[in-house]
Amino acid sequence: MSNTQILIVEDEVFIALGIKKQLENFGYYVLGIASSGDEALSKIVEARPDLVLMDIVIKGEMDGIEVAKRIHDQFEIPIIYLTAYSDHANLQRAKTTEPFGYLLKPFNDRELQITIEIALYKDRVQKRMTDQQRWYSSILNSLGEAVITMDVHQTVLFLNPVAETIFQLKKQDSVGRSLMEACSLCSQVPDLEQLVTKVLNEQGTVRKSNLCYETLDTRIILDLCITPIRNEEGALKGVVLIFSDKTEQNQMELLIKKTVPDLEQDILFPSLTLREKQVLEHIVEGEATKVIADSLNISPRTVEFHRYNLMRKFNVQDIPSLVRHAISKQLVPVN
């Protein structure tokens, strides 16, 4: 606790010195005492305290609540109010600054110590949660997939830049609304609402492939994965929808399917010389060696040489197997 630095904002000197002594007895380091709002803000700029004890009625143009609001908005430093006033109006104003504690004067040592310890603990937890949220948000924003999270009521909580781009949404217009209201996705994927409901009810992951989403100027193929979101205790908090853009992959697969027969032909045929192709065509026609030799104006021995090479290249042992292979692979025109 000795590393904790606390600023006291109190315009009554004797009260301020008494609080300072109490804090030092607890083991805290008192950064200073300020009697006005301007002085308090100046000390905070110079050396950021871990906690501010703020009297509501202080010297200067600003009261403690106005100063606390500035501290809250600019520095995010936890504040505990110390005041002799408990009227409803001041209490309501103080609540808007999100204080970490509210002590009514006079208070004893134990009340002050407990309030400070709770405030410091809450601040640590809150900062840790904020850091985690920023970290998770950074990860989601950097993903190449479109990510949308919803609560158990199917209200949009978050969407990353990829989701904004694909579905032509604006984050500020979509968060807080149902996905069905936010975009035309549900009309193009008719069972989307039912899929989300299924995940919420059964709390299992659902996947769907090759969804078509169309805008005025583009057509996108998407794969969808819907997964439940649970807290540390395992309670269901909502769902996350992850859309993977498969448009280019889909186009490539179609192109491959279209070109594979030609590709296979191109791969097999170039391995043959022009003379081998001619000899193979005559063999498929069932012509004898001498007939092939006369037709191509080569010697029978040359025909036998090319036939041997063809059988070796296609890894076959006899002429019928060579013919079947040539026909099945469409290596030669068949009448």
C-alpha positions in Angstrom: 0.0 0.0 0.0 3.0 2.3 0.5 3.2 2.9 -3.3 -0.3 4.3 -3.5 -0.4 8.0 -3.9 -3.5 10.0 -2.8 -4.4 13.6 -3.4 -6.6 15.4 -0.8 -8.9 18.2 -2.0 -10.1 20.0 1.1 -10.2 23.7 1.9 -10.3 23.4 5.7 -6.7 23.1 6.8 -7.2 21.3 10.1 -9.5 18.7 8.5 -7.1 18.2 5.6 -4.1 17.7 7.9 -6.1 15.2 10.0 -7.0 13.2 6.9 -3.3 13.3 5.8 -2.2 11.8 9.1 -4.9 9.1 8.9 -3.7 8.1 5.4 0.0 8.0 6.4 -1.0 5.8 9.3 -2.6 3.5 6.8 0.6 3.4 4.9 -0.4 5.6 1.9 1.7 8.4 0.5 -0.1 11.8 0.4 0.8 13.5 -2.8 -0.4 16.8 -1.5 -3.4 18.9 -0.3 -5.3 21.2 -2.6 -7.9 23.7 -1.4 -9.4 24.7 -4.7 -10.3 23.0 -8.0 -7.6 24.8 -10.0 -5.0 23.8 -7.5 -6.2 20.2 -7.6 -6.1 20.0 -11.4 -2.6 21.5 -11.4 -1.3 18.9 -9.0 -2.9 16.1 -11.0 -1.2 17.2 -14.2 2.2 17.4 -12.4 1.9 14.0 -10.7 -0.9 11.6 -11.4 -2.3 10.3 -8.1 -3.8 6.8 -7.7 -6.8 8.2 -5.9 -8.4 11.6 -5.1 -10.3 12.4 -1.8 -12.6 15.2 -2.8 -14.6 17.5 -0.6 -17.7 18.8 -2.4 -17.5 22.4 -0.9 -14.1 23.9 -1.7 -12.7 27.3 -2.6 -12.8 28.8 -6.1 -15.3 29.0 -8.9 -15.7 25.2 -9.2 -17.1 23.0 -6.5 -15.8 19.5 -5.8 -18.3 17.8 -8.1 -17.3 20.0 -11.1 -13.6 19.3 -10.4 -14.4 15.6 -10.1 -16.1 15.6 -13.5 -13.0 17.1 -15.1 -10.8 14.6 -13.4 -13.1 11.7 -14.4 -13.3 12.8 -18.1 -9.6 13.8 -18.6 -7.6 11.5 -16.3 -9.8 8.5 -15.3 -8.6 8.7 -11.7 -10.9 7.2 -9.0 -12.6 9.7 -6.7 -14.0 9.4 -3.2 -16.3 12.2 -2.0 -15.8 13.5 1.6 -18.7 15.8 2.5 -20.9 17.0 5.4 -23.8 17.3 2.9 -26.1 14.5 2.0 -28.9 16.4 0.2 -30.5 14.7 -2.7 -29.5 17.3 -5.3 -25.7 17.0 -4.5 -26.0 13.3 -4.4 -27.6 13.1 -7.9 -24.9 15.5 -9.3 -22.1 13.5 -7.7 -23.4 10.2 -9.2 -22.8 11.6 -12.7 -19.1 11.6 -12.1 -19.1 7.9 -11.2 -17.4 8.1 -7.9 -15.8 5.1 -6.2 -17.0 6.1 -2.8 -19.0 8.6 -0.8 -18.2 9.3 2.9 -20.2 11.6 5.1 -18.4 13.6 7.7 -17.6 12.9 10.4 -16.1 9.4 9.6 -13.8 7.2 11.6 -10.5 5.7 10.6 -12.0 2.3 9.8 -14.7 3.7 7.5 -12.1 5.7 5.6 -9.7 2.8 5.2 -12.3 0.4 4.0 -13.7 2.9 1.5 -10.2 3.6 0.1 -9.3 -0.1 -0.2 -12.6 -0.9 -1.9 -12.1 2.0 -4.3 -8.6 1.0 -5.2 -9.7 -2.6 -5.8 -12.6 -1.6 -8.0 -10.2 0.7 -10.0 -7.8 -2.2 -10.6 -10.6 -4.5 -11.7 -12.1 -1.9 -13.9 -8.8 -1.0 -15.6 -8.0 -4.7 -16.2 -11.4 -5.2 -17.8 -11.0 -2.1 -19.9 -7.6 -3.4 -21.1 -9.0 -6.8 -21.9 -11.9 -5.2 -23.9 -9.4 -3.0 -25.8 -7.2 -6.1 -26.5 -10.2 -8.2 -27.7 -11.5 -5.3 -29.8 -8.0 -4.9 -31.4 -7.9 -8.6 -32.2 -11.4 -8.6 -33.7 -10.7 -5.4 -35.7 -7.6 -7.0 -37.2 -9.3 -10.2 -38.4 -9.8 -10.8 -42.1 -13.3 -12.2 -41.4 -16.5 -10.3 -40.8 -17.4 -10.5 -37.1 -20.7 -9.6 -35.5 -21.5 -10.2 -31.8 -25.0 -10.2 -30.4 -26.6 -10.7 -26.9 -29.2 -13.3 -26.0 -31.9 -11.0 -27.3 -30.2 -10.9 -30.7 -29.2 -7.2 -30.4 -25.9 -6.2 -32.1 -23.2 -5.5 -29.6 -20.2 -5.2 -31.9 -19.1 -5.5 -35.5 -15.6 -5.1 -36.9 -14.5 -3.1 -40.0 -14.7 -6.1 -42.3 -18.4 -6.6 -41.4 -19.0 -2.9 -42.0 -17.5 -3.1 -45.4 -19.1 -6.4 -46.6 -22.6 -5.6 -45.3 -22.4 -1.9 -45.9 -23.1 -1.0 -42.3 -22.0 1.7 -39.9 -21.1 0.6 -36.4 -22.8 3.6 -34.7 -26.0 2.9 -36.5 -26.0 -0.9 -35.9 -25.0 -1.4 -32.3 -28.1 -1.6 -30.1 -30.3 -2.8 -32.9 -31.3 -6.2 -34.0 -29.4 -7.7 -36.9 -32.7 -8.0 -38.8 -33.2 -4.3 -38.5 -29.6 -3.3 -39.2 -29.1 -4.9 -42.7 -30.6 -7.0 -45.4 -28.5 -10.0 -44.4 -31.5 -11.8 -42.9 -33.6 -11.4 -46.0 -30.9 -12.9 -48.2 -30.2 -15.7 -45.7 -33.8 -16.6 -44.8 -32.9 -19.1 -42.0 -30.3 -16.9 -40.3 -32.6 -15.9 -37.5 -33.5 -19.5 -36.9 -29.8 -20.5 -36.9 -29.0 -17.9 -34.3 -32.0 -19.0 -32.2 -30.8 -22.6 -32.5 -27.3 -21.7 -31.2 -28.9 -19.8 -28.3 -31.2 -22.6 -27.4 -28.8 -25.6 -27.9 -25.6 -23.6 -27.1 -23.6 -25.4 -29.8 -21.8 -24.2 -32.9 -23.6 -24.0 -36.3 -21.9 -23.7 -39.7 -23.2 -23.0 -43.1 -21.3 -22.8 -46.4 -21.7 -21.0 -49.7 -24.1 -18.3 -48.6 -24.8 -15.7 -51.3 -24.9 -12.1 -50.3 -25.7 -9.5 -53.0 -25.4 -5.7 -53.0 -26.1 -3.3 -55.8 -22.7 -3.7 -57.3 -21.3 -7.0 -56.0 -22.0 -10.7 -55.2 -20.2 -12.3 -52.3 -19.9 -16.0 -51.4 -19.7 -16.4 -47.6 -19.1 -19.3 -45.1 -20.8 -18.7 -41.8 -19.9 -20.0 -38.3 -22.2 -19.1 -35.3 -20.8 -19.8 -31.9 -22.2 -19.1 -28.4 -20.5 -16.6 -26.1 -20.1 -17.6 -22.4 -18.7 -15.8 -19.4 -16.2 -17.3 -17.0 -18.9 -19.1 -15.1 -20.2 -20.7 -18.4 -23.4 -18.7 -18.5 -24.6 -17.9 -22.0 -24.1 -14.2 -22.9 -24.8 -14.1 -26.6 -23.4 -15.4 -29.9 -20.7 -14.4 -32.4 -21.2 -14.7 -36.1 -18.1 -15.1 -38.2 -18.4 -14.6 -42.0 -15.5 -15.8 -44.2 -15.4 -14.3 -47.7 -15.0 -17.3 -50.0 -15.7 -15.4 -53.3 -12.2 -15.7 -54.7 -11.8 -19.3 -53.5 -15.1 -20.2 -55.1 -14.2 -18.5 -58.4 -10.8 -20.4 -58.4 -12.5 -23.7 -57.7 -14.9 -23.2 -60.7 -12.0 -22.2 -62.9 -10.0 -25.3 -61.9 -13.0 -27.6 -62.5 -13.4 -26.0 -66.0 -9.8 -26.3 -66.9 -8.8 -29.6 -65.4 -9.8 -31.7 -68.5 -7.8 -29.4 -70.8 -5.0 -29.3 -68.3 -4.8 -33.0 -68.1 -4.8 -33.2 -71.8 -2.0 -30.6 -72.0 0.0 -32.4 -69.4 -0.2 -35.8 -71.0 0.1 -34.9 -74.7 3.1 -32.6 -74.6 5.1 -35.6 -73.3 4.7 -37.2 -76.8 6.6 -36.2 -79.8 4.7 -35.4 -83.0 5.8 -38.7 -84.6 4.7 -40.6 -81.4 1.2 -39.0 -81.6 0.9 -40.0 -85.3 2.0 -43.6 -84.5 -0.4 -43.7 -81.5 -3.4 -42.7 -83.7 -2.6 -45.4 -86.2 -2.2 -48.0 -83.4 -5.6 -47.1 -82.0 -7.1 -47.5 -85.5 -5.9 -51.1 -85.3 -3.3 -50.8 -88.2 -0.4 -53.2 -88.5 3.2 -52.2 -88.2 3.9 -52.3 -92.0 0.7 -50.3 -92.7 1.7 -47.6 -90.2 5.2 -47.5 -91.7 3.9 -47.0 -95.2 1.4 -44.4 -94.1 4.0 -42.3 -92.3 6.8 -43.1 -94.8 9.0 -44.6 -92.1 10.6 -48.0 -91.6 8.7 -50.7 -89.6 11.7 -50.7 -87.2 11.0 -47.0 -86.5 7.3 -47.8 -85.8 8.3 -50.5 -83.3 10.7 -48.1 -81.6 7.9 -45.5 -81.2 5.5 -48.1 -80.0 8.0 -49.2 -77.3 8.4 -45.6 -76.2 4.7 -45.1 -75.9 4.2 -48.3 -73.8 7.0 -47.2 -71.5 5.7 -43.6 -71.1 2.2 -44.8 -70.3 3.5 -47.7 -68.2 1.5 -50.4 -70.0 2.7 -53.9 -71.0 0.8 -54.6 -74.3 -0.9 -53.0 -77.3 -4.5 -53.5 -76.0 -3.6 -51.7 -72.8 -2.0 -48.9 -74.8 -5.1 -48.5 -76.9 -7.4 -48.5 -73.9 -5.3 -45.9 -72.2 -5.2 -43.6 -75.3 -9.0 -43.8 -75.7 -9.8 -43.3 -72.0 -7.6 -40.3 -71.7 -8.9 -39.0 -75.1 -5.3 -38.7 -76.4 -6.4 -39.4 -79.9 -9.6 -38.7 -81.9 -11.8 -41.8 -82.1 -14.0 -42.5 -85.1 
